[in-house]
Amino acid sequence: MSSVPDVVAGGATGAADERSASVGILTLRDHALAALAFAVPSGSGRLPVEIGWLDRFACRVGRDAGAWRESLTRTFMQPAERDVPLLDLAHTLGLTTFEILAVTLAAAVEDDMMAGRAVAHLQAPIAGSRPMVGLLATAFADVAGHGPTAADLLACGEAVQSGLLELPADASPLPERPVSVPLHVCLALHGRDGTIDGVRIGDPSDSIVPLPPSMRVEATHHAHALASAPGRALVVRSASAAEARSTICMIAEALNRRPLFIEGEMPAGLTPWILLRGLVPVFSVDPGPGERCVLPRPPGYAGPVLAMAGPDGAVDARNAVATEWRVGIPAAPERRRLWELATGDPELAADLAGGHRYGPGRIAWLGRLAAHCADIADNGSGSRVTHTHVAAAAWNIEGGGLDALARAVTDRVPDDAFVAAPVLAREMRQLVLRCTLRDGLVDGLGAATVTRYRPGVRALFVGPSGTGKTLGAAWIATKLGVPLFRVDLASITSKYIGETEKNLAQLLARAEHAGVILLFDEADSLFGKRTDVKDSNDRFANAQTNYLLQRIETYEGIVLLTSNSRGRFDSAFARRLDAIIDFPLPGPDERRALWEAHLGTRHDLRQQDINQFAARVELAGGHIRTAVLTAAALAGENSNRINRDHLLHGIATECRKLGRPMPAELAALLHGQPGNA
């Protein structure tokens, strides 16, 4: 009898149900221990207590090999309830009778001290209370069959291959190697969950992110596809770990299983544990941009496999049929419901859903942080969450890492601080409107417009230094109520081939999840013109530009770029931009408004003085700001109020910096004044 009888191979659960109330049913453990008693050498004299203990099992089963085989067959035909999990597992893995008994004995010594002592006595003088291959081959030789030795059958069998039995790979001879059943598998055979470092069975805390109905429907579809054929895999991609875990739990629920989250190396005995406890393996993989990782598969396991991954890199499932689910942004009505769950305020939820394209994970995260900000502001009195609290929370990026590639621009720029010519002001308002309505912009439009539409917005600000390009970006962020991050080009660019592309992909993925605005100052250094290929450096530079152009087109967030000249950009880049806005040098009217906006009320200048400076001095807004700050420093020495002389000195300083003479009329006013340079 070398394999499991047919009735067991077809499943043992039904037979066990009929006899669950019976009394005196012999178990596989009884037969395994009785076989040990048969293996005791004859003529041993006075028997120790361990052998006497084994002899009781031999008395129950029968005193000869024939009676033992008949009793074992009956146990397989009508198993005890405690044996059903192992026999069902044996059917799934294709274990032989020899392997079933070996597992039974190896598990017995883990929870019964006397079983371990009996095994140690039989293996003396070699120490060890776990059964060795040689002892198993001797005790269960009657069911090992013919052909290969029992030791070889065990070493190459499915019990060892699947991890149900652990066989150490050391220098000892095979018969002297101990076998064991992993502790968590022993517990699983008794219907209990165990624990392993780096592996955790999912619980309600993994479903902290509320998910919209559309995602639940999609999760059900994925679950049905996974269950329809063996060996299928699904990679759930999200920049939010909490969102990915909640999605995984939803899929596992649809599979009628529990998720088993695995980080790091695959533990021993994983397949038996999964099968015994009704689990679905979930591997955490994190390939970087341009990297590829292989999705593990437990040996001998043919069920569905899930994986959690970020938005970057590639996941190879080898020969398995694998699909990817990139958790996207829900529609505005679903976002409104998620915001309402997160904040408890329907009106606030309606405003946030329309103005911010966040996924479920980001919304839940911001809701919790906003409530915390509200408690801080009101000393824990439990006041309601407002726009201010949500805006404060938005600067926190779940998972971090964005601040390593970009720097937050925390300036708030109100309307009266952004002085612009009428044409520029109109174009900036149009850009704000485009960003606000981008989610449903193509609703009701024709198929040619809807096709390939992405909600990302890309704008280029072009103009001389100091004309307010960065200030305009901060003004847009203030109008939209969205954080602004200036890209650190030193952290992005690299001399190593492919590293710049990886860094940019990582930056865009994190910024897209966080819903922030990215500002690329002096963007022509990254998105410049492609050149004629004269050497390998030119070829790699062009490949980098091609990648950047493609990646920026698929980005679904808001990107603002600045440059001093549009002529520095590749012609193909202009097609990918939604707006190119010129920031010209200000005219007299704009310069007067800039002087007034920067001076405020801390001055003693007459209106005709301000008009004169605006008409005679052709300075951009950035230079006007610096001139006012210089005048304010000089004024701090006496009255602390800026007068005409202070401002003349500030203007003179800016003219010297620009390498051009001060207007003659103003130079005459400055001539002879104290501190004249």
ZAMAR-567676 format. One record per residue (C-alpha): x, y, z. Coordinates in Angstrom, 1 decimal, padded with zeros to 4 digits. Layout:
ZAMAR-567676
R     px     py     pz
R      X      Y      Z
...
END
This chain:
ZAMAR-567676
R     px     py     pz
R  000.0  000.0  000.0
R  002.2  002.8 -001.3
R -000.3  005.5 -001.9
R -003.4  006.9 -000.3
R -006.5  004.7 -000.9
R -009.0  005.9 -003.5
R -011.6  006.9 -001.0
R -009.2  009.2  000.7
R -007.8  010.6 -002.5
R -011.3  011.7 -003.3
R -011.6  013.7  000.0
R -012.1  012.5  003.5
R -014.4  015.2  004.9
R -017.7  013.5  004.1
R -016.7  010.2  005.8
R -015.6  012.0  008.9
R -018.8  013.8  009.3
R -020.7  010.5  009.5
R -018.4  009.2  012.3
R -017.6  012.4  014.2
R -019.8  011.3  017.1
R -018.4  007.7  017.1
R -016.3  006.5  020.1
R -013.0  004.7  019.9
R -012.0  005.7  016.3
R -008.4  004.9  015.7
R -006.4  007.8  014.3
R -003.4  008.1  012.1
R -001.3  009.0  015.2
R -002.4  005.7  016.8
R -001.1  003.8  013.8
R  002.2  005.8  013.5
R  003.0  005.1  017.2
R  002.0  001.5  016.9
R  004.4  001.1  014.0
R  007.2  002.4  016.2
R  006.3 -000.3  018.8
R  006.7 -002.9  016.1
R  010.2 -001.4  015.3
R  011.5 -002.1  018.8
R  014.2 -004.9  018.6
R  013.1 -008.1  020.2
R  015.0 -009.5  023.2
R  015.5 -006.0  024.7
R  015.0 -007.3  028.3
R  013.1 -005.0  030.6
R  011.3 -002.4  028.6
R  011.7  001.3  029.5
R  008.6  003.4  030.2
R  008.7  004.9  026.6
R  008.5  001.5  025.0
R  005.7  000.5  027.4
R  003.9  003.6  026.4
R  004.2  002.7  022.7
R  003.1 -000.8  023.3
R -000.4  000.5  024.3
R -000.9  001.8  020.8
R  000.2 -001.6  019.4
R -002.4 -003.3  021.5
R -005.1 -001.0  020.1
R -004.2 -001.5  016.5
R -003.2 -005.1  016.5
R -000.2 -007.2  017.3
R  000.9 -008.1  013.8
R  001.5 -006.4  010.5
R -001.6 -007.7  008.8
R -003.9 -006.4  011.5
R -002.1 -003.0  011.4
R -002.6 -002.7  007.6
R -006.3 -003.6  007.9
R -006.8 -001.1  010.7
R -005.0  001.6  008.7
R -007.1  001.0  005.7
R -010.3  001.4  007.8
R -008.9  004.6  009.2
R -008.4  005.9  005.7
R -011.9  004.8  004.7
R -013.5  006.4  007.7
R -011.1  008.9  009.2
R -011.3  010.5  012.6
R -012.2  014.1  012.6
R -008.7  015.2  013.7
R -007.2  013.4  010.7
R -009.4  015.1  008.0
R -007.2  018.2  007.5
R -004.1  016.1  006.9
R -005.9  013.7  004.6
R -007.5  016.5  002.6
R -004.0  018.1  002.3
R -002.6  014.7  001.2
R -005.1  014.5 -001.5
R -004.3  018.0 -002.8
R -000.5  017.5 -002.7
R -000.5  013.9 -003.8
R  001.2  012.4 -000.8
R  001.9  008.7 -000.4
R  000.8  006.7  002.6
R  004.4  006.6  003.7
R  004.6  010.4  003.7
R  001.3  010.7  005.5
R  002.5  008.5  008.4
R  005.9  010.3  008.4
R  004.1  013.7  008.8
R  001.9  012.3  011.5
R  004.8  011.1  013.5
R  006.8  014.3  013.0
R  003.9  016.3  014.1
R  003.2  014.1  017.1
R  006.6  014.8  018.7
R  005.9  018.5  018.5
R  002.9  018.4  020.9
R  003.4  015.2  022.9
R  006.5  014.9  025.1
R  006.2  011.1  025.4
R  006.2  010.7  021.6
R  009.5  012.6  021.5
R  011.0  010.6  024.3
R  010.0  007.3  022.6
R  011.6  008.5  019.3
R  014.7  009.5  021.2
R  015.0  006.1  022.8
R  014.6  004.3  019.6
R  017.3  006.5  017.9
R  019.8  006.1  020.7
R  022.8  006.5  020.8
R  022.2  009.3  018.2
R  020.5  012.1  020.1
R  017.3  013.8  019.0
R  013.6  013.5  019.7
R  012.6  014.3  016.1
R  012.3  011.2  013.9
R  015.2  010.6  011.5
R  014.7  009.4  008.0
R  016.2  006.0  008.9
R  013.7  005.5  011.7
R  010.8  006.4  009.5
R  012.0  004.0  006.8
R  012.2  001.2  009.3
R  008.9  001.9  011.1
R  006.8  002.4  007.9
R  008.6  000.0  005.6
R  005.4 -002.0  005.3
R  003.8  000.9  003.3
R  006.9  002.2  001.5
R  006.4  000.0 -001.5
R  009.0 -001.4 -003.8
R  011.6  000.2 -006.0
R  013.4  003.3 -004.5
R  014.3  003.1 -000.9
R  012.0  004.7  001.6
R  014.7  007.3  002.4
R  014.8  008.3 -001.3
R  011.0  008.4 -001.5
R  010.8  010.7  001.4
R  013.6  013.1  000.3
R  012.2  013.5 -003.2
R  008.5  013.3 -002.2
R  005.9  016.0 -002.2
R  005.9  016.3  001.5
R  009.4  017.6  001.5
R  009.1  019.5 -001.8
R  006.0  021.4 -000.5
R  007.6  022.2  002.9
R  005.2  020.1  004.9
R  008.2  018.2  006.1
R  011.5  019.9  006.6
R  014.6  017.9  005.8
R  017.9  019.7  006.7
R  020.5  019.9  004.0
R  023.6  019.2  006.0
R  026.6  016.8  005.8
R  024.9  014.0  007.8
R  024.0  010.8  006.0
R  020.4  010.8  004.8
R  019.2  008.1  007.3
R  020.5  010.3  010.2
R  018.8  013.5  009.2
R  015.8  014.5  011.3
R  012.6  015.5  009.8
R  010.1  018.0  011.3
R  006.9  019.7  010.6
R  007.0  023.6  010.9
R  005.3  024.8  014.0
R  002.8  026.9  012.2
R  001.8  023.9  010.1
R  001.4  021.8  013.2
R -001.0  024.4  014.6
R -002.8  024.5  011.3
R -003.3  020.7  011.4
R -005.1  021.4  014.7
R -007.2  024.2  013.2
R -005.3  027.1  014.7
R -003.4  030.0  013.2
R  000.3  030.3  013.8
R  002.8  033.1  013.3
R  006.0  033.6  011.3
R  008.4  036.5  011.2
R  007.6  038.7  008.1
R  004.3  036.9  007.4
R  000.9  038.0  008.7
R -002.6  036.8  008.2
R -004.9  039.7  007.2
R -007.3  041.1  009.8
R -009.9  044.0  009.9
R -007.1  046.5  010.5
R -005.9  045.9  006.9
R -009.3  047.3  005.5
R -009.0  050.8  007.0
R -009.5  052.5  003.6
R -013.1  052.7  002.5
R -013.4  051.7 -001.2
R -016.1  052.8 -003.6
R -018.7  050.5 -005.2
R -017.0  050.5 -008.6
R -013.8  049.0 -007.0
R -015.8  046.4 -005.2
R -017.4  045.3 -008.5
R -014.0  045.2 -010.2
R -012.5  043.2 -007.3
R -015.2  040.6 -007.7
R -014.5  040.3 -011.4
R -010.8  039.8 -010.7
R -011.6  037.2 -008.0
R -013.7  035.2 -010.4
R -011.0  035.3 -013.0
R -008.4  034.1 -010.5
R -010.6  031.2 -009.4
R -011.6  030.1 -012.9
R -008.2  028.5 -013.7
R -005.2  027.3 -011.7
R -002.0  029.2 -011.5
R -003.3  032.7 -012.1
R -001.8  035.8 -010.5
R -002.9  039.4 -010.0
R -000.6  042.4 -009.2
R -002.4  045.3 -007.4
R -000.6  048.5 -008.0
R -001.0  051.6 -005.8
R  001.2  054.3 -004.4
R -000.8  054.0 -001.1
R  000.1  050.8  000.9
R -003.1  051.1  002.9
R -005.2  051.4 -000.2
R -003.4  048.3 -001.7
R -004.0  046.3  001.5
R -007.7  047.2  001.6
R -008.0  046.2 -002.1
R -006.3  042.9 -001.5
R -008.6  042.2  001.5
R -011.6  042.8 -000.8
R -010.3  040.4 -003.5
R -009.6  037.8 -000.8
R -013.1  038.1  000.6
R -014.5  037.5 -002.9
R -012.3  034.4 -003.1
R -013.7  033.3  000.2
R -010.2  033.2  001.6
R -008.1  035.3  004.0
R -005.1  037.2  002.8
R -001.6  036.1  003.9
R  000.8  039.1  003.6
R  004.3  038.0  002.9
R  007.3  040.4  003.1
R  010.8  039.2  002.3
R  011.7  035.6  001.8
R  009.1  032.8  001.4
R  008.9  030.9  004.6
R  009.1  027.1  005.0
R  005.9  025.1  004.8
R  004.0  027.9  003.1
R  001.9  025.8  000.7
R  000.5  023.4  003.4
R -000.2  026.4  005.7
R -002.1  028.2  002.9
R -004.1  025.1  002.1
R -004.9  024.2  005.7
R -006.0  027.6  006.7
R -007.9  028.8  003.6
R -005.4  031.6  002.8
R -004.3  033.3 -000.4
R -000.7  034.4 -000.6
R  000.0  038.1 -001.0
R  003.6  039.0 -001.8
R  004.9  042.5 -001.3
R  007.2  043.5 -004.1
R  008.8  046.9 -004.8
R  010.6  047.1 -008.0
R  012.1  050.6 -008.8
R  011.7  052.5 -012.0
R  013.1  050.4 -014.8
R  013.6  047.3 -012.6
R  012.0  043.9 -012.9
R  011.3  041.4 -010.1
R  010.0  037.9 -010.2
R  006.7  037.1 -008.4
R  007.4  034.0 -006.2
R  005.1  031.0 -006.2
R  004.9  028.5 -003.3
R  006.1  025.1 -004.4
R  003.3  022.7 -005.1
R  000.7  025.5 -004.9
R -001.7  025.9 -007.8
R -004.1  028.4 -006.4
R -004.3  032.2 -007.0
R -001.4  034.4 -006.1
R -001.7  038.2 -005.3
R  001.0  040.8 -005.1
R  001.2  044.4 -003.8
R  003.4  046.8 -005.8
R  003.9  050.5 -006.3
R  003.4  052.2 -009.6
R  007.0  051.7 -010.8
R  008.9  048.8 -012.3
R  007.7  045.5 -013.7
R  006.6  042.2 -012.1
R  007.3  038.9 -013.9
R  005.0  036.0 -013.0
R  007.1  033.6 -015.0
R  004.8  031.1 -016.8
R  001.7  032.1 -014.8
R -001.2  034.0 -016.4
R -000.8  037.4 -014.6
R -002.8  040.6 -014.8
R -002.3  044.0 -013.3
R -004.8  046.2 -011.6
R -003.7  049.8 -011.2
R -006.0  051.3 -008.6
R -007.2  054.5 -010.2
R -009.0  057.7 -009.2
R -012.7  057.2 -008.6
R -015.3  059.3 -010.3
R -016.3  062.6 -008.7
R -019.6  061.2 -007.1
R -017.7  058.3 -005.5
R -015.0  060.7 -004.3
R -017.6  062.8 -002.7
R -018.9  059.9 -000.7
R -015.4  059.0  000.3
R -014.7  062.5  001.5
R -017.9  062.5  003.4
R -016.9  059.3  005.2
R -013.5  060.9  005.9
R -014.6  064.3  007.1
R -018.2  063.8  008.2
R -019.2  067.0  006.4
R -021.3  066.6  003.2
R -020.8  070.3  002.0
R -017.0  070.1  002.5
R -017.0  066.7  000.8
R -018.7  068.2 -002.3
R -016.1  070.9 -002.5
R -013.2  068.6 -002.1
R -014.5  066.0 -004.5
R -014.8  068.6 -007.3
R -011.4  070.3 -006.7
R -009.1  067.4 -005.9
R -008.4  064.2 -007.8
R -007.4  061.8 -005.0
R -007.7  058.1 -004.7
R -009.4  056.3 -001.8
R -006.1  055.8  000.1
R -005.2  059.4 -000.1
R -008.6  060.6  000.9
R -008.7  058.3  003.9
R -005.2  059.4  004.9
R -006.0  063.1  004.5
R -009.3  062.7  006.5
R -007.4  061.2  009.4
R -004.7  063.9  009.3
R -007.2  066.7  008.9
R -009.1  065.5  012.0
R -005.7  065.5  013.9
R -005.0  069.1  012.7
R -008.5  070.1  013.9
R -007.8  068.6  017.3
R -004.5  070.5  017.5
R -006.0  073.8  016.5
R -008.9  073.5  018.9
R -007.0  071.8  021.8
R -008.7  068.4  021.3
R -012.2  069.7  021.6
R -013.4  067.7  018.6
R -014.3  070.5  016.3
R -015.4  069.9  012.7
R -012.9  069.5  009.9
R -012.6  072.5  007.6
R -010.8  073.4  004.3
R -008.0  074.8  006.4
R -007.4  071.5  008.2
R -007.5  069.5  004.9
R -005.0  072.0  003.3
R -002.7  071.6  006.3
R -002.9  067.8  006.0
R -002.2  067.8  002.3
R  001.5  068.7  002.9
R  002.0  065.3  004.5
R  002.8  062.7  001.9
R  002.0  059.1  002.7
R  005.0  056.9  002.5
R  007.3  059.9  002.2
R  010.1  060.1 -000.3
R  008.8  063.0 -002.4
R  010.8  065.5 -000.3
R  014.0  063.7 -001.3
R  013.4  064.7 -004.9
R  011.5  068.0 -004.6
R  011.2  070.8 -002.1
R  007.9  072.2 -000.8
R  007.1  075.8 -001.8
R  005.0  076.9  001.2
R  004.4  080.5  000.0
R  000.7  081.6 -000.2
R  000.3  084.1 -002.9
R -003.0  086.1 -002.8
R -004.5  087.8 -005.8
R -003.2  091.3 -004.8
R  000.4  089.9 -004.6
R  000.4  088.6 -008.2
R  000.6  091.6 -010.4
R  000.3  090.8 -014.1
R -000.6  092.5 -017.4
R -004.2  091.9 -018.6
R -003.2  089.3 -021.2
R -001.1  087.4 -018.7
R -003.7  087.6 -016.0
R -006.4  086.2 -018.4
R -004.2  083.3 -019.5
R -003.4  082.4 -015.9
R -007.1  082.4 -015.0
R -007.8  080.2 -017.9
R -005.0  077.8 -016.7
R -006.6  077.7 -013.2
R -010.0  076.9 -014.8
R -008.4  074.1 -016.9
R -006.9  072.6 -013.7
R -010.2  072.9 -011.8
R -012.3  071.2 -014.5
R -009.8  068.7 -015.8
R -011.6  065.7 -014.3
R -014.8  066.0 -016.4
R -013.5  068.2 -019.1
R -014.3  065.8 -022.0
R -017.8  064.8 -020.8
R -020.1  065.0 -023.7
R -017.4  065.8 -026.3
R -016.7  063.8 -029.4
R -014.9  060.5 -029.6
R -011.8  062.2 -031.2
R -011.4  064.4 -028.1
R -012.2  061.7 -025.6
R -009.8  059.2 -027.1
R -006.5  059.2 -025.3
R -007.5  062.1 -023.0
R -005.7  062.2 -019.7
R -006.5  064.6 -016.9
R -003.0  065.8 -016.5
R -002.2  069.5 -017.1
R  001.2  070.6 -018.4
R  002.1  074.3 -018.7
R  005.3  076.2 -019.6
R  006.0  079.7 -018.3
R  008.4  081.5 -020.5
R  010.1  084.9 -019.7
R  013.2  086.7 -018.5
R  014.4  086.2 -015.0
R  012.4  088.1 -012.4
R  009.2  088.3 -014.3
R  007.2  086.3 -011.8
R  007.2  082.8 -013.3
R  007.8  081.0 -009.9
R  005.4  083.5 -008.2
R  002.8  082.6 -010.8
R  003.2  078.9 -010.0
R  002.7  079.6 -006.3
R -000.4  081.7 -007.1
R -001.9  078.9 -009.1
R -001.2  076.5 -006.2
R -002.9  078.9 -003.8
R -005.9  079.3 -006.0
R -006.3  075.5 -006.3
R -005.5  074.8 -002.6
R -002.9  072.2 -003.6
R  000.7  071.9 -002.3
R  003.4  073.0 -004.6
R  006.8  071.2 -004.8
R  009.8  072.6 -006.7
R  011.8  069.8 -008.3
R  015.4  069.5 -007.1
R  017.2  069.0 -010.4
R  020.4  068.1 -008.6
R  018.6  065.1 -007.1
R  016.9  064.1 -010.4
R  019.8  064.2 -012.8
R  022.6  061.7 -012.8
R  025.7  061.0 -014.8
R  024.8  057.3 -014.8
R  022.8  056.0 -017.8
R  019.2  055.5 -017.0
R  019.3  056.9 -013.5
R  017.7  060.3 -014.5
R  014.8  058.5 -016.0
R  014.3  056.3 -012.9
R  014.4  059.3 -010.6
R  011.9  061.2 -012.7
R  009.6  058.2 -012.9
R  009.7  057.8 -009.1
R  009.1  061.5 -008.6
R  006.1  061.6 -010.9
R  004.6  058.5 -009.4
R  004.8  059.8 -005.8
R  003.5  063.3 -006.8
R  000.6  061.8 -008.8
R -000.5  059.9 -005.8
R -000.1  062.9 -003.5
R -002.0  065.2 -005.8
R  000.6  067.9 -005.6
R  001.7  070.4 -008.3
R  005.3  069.9 -009.6
R  007.3  072.9 -010.6
R  010.4  072.4 -012.8
R  012.4  075.6 -012.7
R  014.8  076.0 -015.7
R  013.1  073.0 -017.2
R  015.1  073.2 -020.5
R  018.0  071.5 -018.7
R  015.8  068.3 -018.6
R  013.5  068.8 -021.6
R  015.9  070.4 -024.0
R  016.3  069.9 -027.7
R  017.4  066.6 -029.1
R  020.7  066.8 -031.0
R  022.3  065.2 -034.0
R  023.9  061.9 -033.0
R  027.7  062.2 -033.2
R  028.7  059.9 -030.4
R  027.3  057.6 -027.8
R  026.7  060.5 -025.4
R  024.4  062.2 -027.9
R  022.5  058.9 -028.4
R  021.9  058.4 -024.7
R  021.0  062.1 -024.2
R  018.4  061.8 -027.0
R  017.0  058.6 -025.5
R  016.7  060.4 -022.1
R  014.8  063.3 -023.8
R  012.5  060.9 -025.6
R  011.6  059.1 -022.4
R  011.0  062.4 -020.5
R  008.7  063.6 -023.3
R  006.7  060.4 -023.2
R  006.5  060.2 -019.4
R  005.4  063.8 -018.9
R  002.6  063.2 -021.5
R  001.1  060.3 -019.5
R  001.4  062.1 -016.1
R -002.1  062.7 -014.6
R -001.2  065.5 -012.3
R -000.3  069.2 -012.8
R  003.2  070.1 -014.0
R  004.4  073.7 -014.3
R  007.7  074.3 -016.1
R  009.7  077.6 -016.3
R  012.3  078.7 -018.8
R  013.9  081.9 -020.0
R  013.3  080.9 -023.6
R  010.9  078.6 -025.4
R  013.5  078.2 -028.2
R  015.5  075.9 -025.9
R  012.8  073.2 -026.0
R  012.4  070.4 -028.5
R  009.6  071.1 -031.0
R  007.9  067.9 -030.0
R  007.6  069.1 -026.5
R  005.3  072.0 -027.4
R  002.7  069.5 -028.7
R  002.6  067.9 -025.3
R  001.9  071.1 -023.4
R -001.6  072.4 -022.6
R -000.4  076.0 -022.3
R  002.6  078.1 -023.0
R  002.3  081.4 -021.2
R  004.7  084.3 -021.8
R  005.8  086.4 -018.8
R  007.0  089.6 -020.5
R  008.9  092.4 -018.8
R  006.3  094.6 -017.1
R  005.2  097.9 -018.7
R  004.9  101.2 -016.9
R  001.4  100.4 -015.6
R  002.4  097.0 -014.3
R  005.6  098.4 -012.8
R  003.6  101.0 -010.9
R  001.3  098.3 -009.5
R  004.4  096.2 -008.6
R  005.9  099.1 -006.7
R  002.7  099.7 -004.8
R  002.2  096.0 -004.0
R  005.7  095.7 -002.6
R  005.9  099.0 -000.7
R  002.6  098.5  001.1
R  002.0  101.3  003.7
R  005.5  101.5  005.2
R  006.8  104.5  003.2
R  006.6  108.2  002.9
R  006.7  108.4 -000.9
R  004.4  110.6 -002.9
R  002.4  109.1 -005.7
R  004.4  111.1 -008.2
R  007.6  109.5 -006.9
R  006.1  106.0 -007.5
R  004.9  107.1 -011.0
R  008.4  108.4 -011.8
R  010.1  105.2 -010.7
R  007.6  103.1 -012.7
R  008.1  105.2 -015.8
R  011.9  105.6 -015.7
R  013.2  102.4 -014.2
R  012.6  099.2 -016.4
R  012.9  096.6 -013.7
R  011.1  093.2 -013.5
R  009.1  092.3 -010.5
R  011.9  090.3 -008.9
R  014.3  093.2 -009.0
R  011.6  095.6 -007.7
R  011.2  093.3 -004.7
R  014.9  093.3 -004.0
R  015.1  097.1 -004.3
R  012.3  097.5 -001.8
R  014.0  095.1  000.6
R  017.3  097.1  000.3
R  015.4  100.3  001.0
R  013.7  098.7  004.0
R  017.1  097.7  005.4
R  018.3  101.3  005.1
R  015.2  102.7  006.6
R  015.7  100.4  009.6
R  018.6  102.6  010.7
R  016.4  105.6  011.5
R  012.6  106.0  011.2
R  011.9  102.5  009.8
R  009.8  104.1  007.1
R  011.0  104.1  003.5
R  011.6  107.4  001.9
R  012.6  108.4 -001.6
R  016.3  108.4 -000.8
R  016.2  104.9  000.6
R  014.4  103.7 -002.6
R  016.9  105.5 -004.9
R  019.7  103.6 -003.2
R  017.8  100.3 -003.7
R  017.2  101.1 -007.4
R  020.9  102.0 -007.9
R  022.0  098.6 -006.4
R  019.7  096.7 -008.8
R  021.0  098.6 -011.8
R  024.6  097.8 -010.9
R  023.6  094.1 -010.5
R  022.1  094.2 -014.0
R  025.2  095.9 -015.4
R  023.3  099.0 -016.7
R  023.4  102.7 -015.8
R  020.8  104.2 -013.6
R  018.4  106.6 -015.4
R  020.0  110.0 -015.6
R  017.1  111.8 -014.0
R  017.2  109.5 -010.9
R  021.0  109.5 -010.8
R  020.8  113.3 -010.5
R  018.5  113.0 -007.5
R  020.8  110.5 -005.9
R  024.0  112.5 -006.6
R  025.5  113.8 -003.4
R  023.2  111.8 -001.1
R  024.9  110.1  001.9
R  025.8  106.5  001.1
R  026.0  107.2 -002.7
R  027.9  104.4 -004.3
END
